[in-house]
Amino acid sequence: MDGLIELSLRYGPYVVILGVICLFLLCCYFLFRDKKGSTSNKIVDSLSYDDPYEHQRRTFQNPYALRDEELSVDPVEDDFVEGIVSEELVRAVKEQPPEEAEDATRIMPKVTERMITETIEAQPEASIKLAVKEQTLLDKAVAQYKSAFGILNPESEEKVTEITEAILAQLDTESEEETTHLFENIALQESLLHVQKAYVANSTEWMKEILLETFKDVVEQPQSSTLYLVAVDALKSLVHLQVGHLQALAISLIIQYSKNSNNYSVENFRHYLEKYIEPFMSDLPRKEDMYQQLEYLRCISFGDTLSFQQIMRNSYPLVFDYRGFSHEELAFIVQDTPVKMPIVVESINSSLLKLMAVDEYMLPSLFKRAGLTDISIQNGLTRLAFGKAVDWDSTSFDEVLERISPLLVDFSHIYDRGPLSRLHLTLLGIYLGSAMVRATIHEQFDVSPWFDTSGRH
């Protein structure tokens, strides 16, 4: 028994390997024998049938023909004609090259006269759908906005189209090709996008006017000029600005950076208040936050406080800082000299008379228009105008303003108690303030002194 176990352990692995080899050879024998037989059958089939479709055609039976044999021929003649396989289809099948059996199966459609008619009628319609509509410059400009901001509701698209049409209409170009060439400038395309954004955010008439005028400056001003750069920045800022922001800039421009040469009388000052101050008080911001936004957008900076009284006295010294003169003093200087026009009005801060001038720089023009060419008379009138200074320690500025209008007193308090008294305009603030003045009261402010020589004309 021990010897048998020793032999099985020694020769057992070899016996297993030998058995596996025999099993492999047996499988190969059966496999190659079946393949050889299949190949022989294929050769015989190919010799017997040159055309793989010949047998199908010989055994083909038209189901419509079988059905028609059972029925009368005349009533179903049309259906029989439509159902039968045409000679053209048979010829097409014969002319096809031999194919493998699994690839040769085809569904032969039932071709009817109606299908042919519908195909012919559909061809013009398909041609129309394939025709691509040529885009105009307006379409491309609106598409730029759509691609930049994605979702666009019908109302926004209408606003974009409206402002873009207005922009293109105001350009001084003779053809669409010239306009297209103009918009090859990337900076101009970017500016147009800012215009569209701002108008969608605030679709008002005054905003539209500001955008059109500002874009016009971007197009017309030399790119080397300061005004061009300021106009570009203005378009970037307008999308963030509300009417209150722009009213604050406009009020500051009017009060601090301009002077009305007609403000020498109570009546004229009231007209000034009605035309230049009241239109910009409706949404004038009182709190600090909107002014901080203006500072962040580089429209303003904050500095030392400058009261409304100081501004009025600096801008109109002959109106506020001097009381005037009497009738007797005027007659003594002029005597019998003929005067072509009135040269005096009632004083705002007293019961005396004043010359029709707001400061000393207007006096030569006044004397010339009145025909007072005598130097001694001119000097005498100048001494009268500056002869009696107002003692502001004992005079209330509010009382002086009250004589003009109570509204001016209220505005003075708003100005002094809010951020306006500490506000100083940057070039961008001056530009936007003048644009708001033009859009609101339709008056052009000359801001060229704050820009270079290539600025607005």
HELIX and SHEET records of a PDB file:
HELIX    1   1 ASP A    2  SER A   48  1                                  47    
HELIX    2   2 GLU A   54  ARG A   58  1                                   5    
HELIX    3   3 PRO A   63  GLU A   70  1                                   8    
HELIX    4   4 ASP A   74  VAL A   76  5                                   3    
HELIX    5   5 GLU A   77  GLY A   83  1                                   7    
HELIX    6   6 GLU A   87  LYS A   94  1                                   8    
HELIX    7   7 ALA A  101  ASP A  103  5                                   3    
HELIX    8   8 GLU A  113  LEU A  130  1                                  18    
HELIX    9   9 LEU A  137  PHE A  149  1                                  13    
HELIX   10  10 PRO A  154  GLN A  170  1                                  17    
HELIX   11  11 GLU A  176  LEU A  182  1                                   7    
HELIX   12  12 ILE A  186  ALA A  201  1                                  16    
HELIX   13  13 GLU A  205  GLU A  220  1                                  16    
HELIX   14  14 THR A  226  LEU A  238  1                                  13    
HELIX   15  15 VAL A  243  GLN A  256  1                                  14    
HELIX   16  16 VAL A  266  TYR A  272  1                                   7    
HELIX   17  17 LEU A  273  ILE A  277  3                                   5    
HELIX   18  18 GLU A  278  PHE A  280  5                                   3    
HELIX   19  19 GLU A  288  TYR A  296  1                                   9    
HELIX   20  20 PHE A  308  SER A  315  1                                   8    
HELIX   21  21 PRO A  317  PHE A  320  1                                   4    
HELIX   22  22 HIS A  327  VAL A  334  1                                   8    
HELIX   23  23 GLU A  360  MET A  362  5                                   3    
HELIX   24  24 LEU A  363  ALA A  370  1                                   8    
HELIX   25  25 ILE A  375  ALA A  385  1                                  11    
HELIX   26  26 PHE A  397  ILE A  404  1                                   8    
HELIX   27  27 PRO A  406  ARG A  417  1                                  12    
HELIX   28  28 PRO A  419  ARG A  422  5                                   4    
HELIX   29  29 LEU A  427  ILE A  441  1                                  15    
HELIX   30  30 SER A  448  TRP A  450  5                                   3    
SHEET    1   A 2 ILE A 300  PHE A 302  0                                        
SHEET    2   A 2 LEU A 423  LEU A 425 -1                                        
SHEET    1   B 2 VAL A 344  GLU A 346  0                                        
SHEET    2   B 2 LEU A 353  LEU A 355 -1                                        
END                                                                             
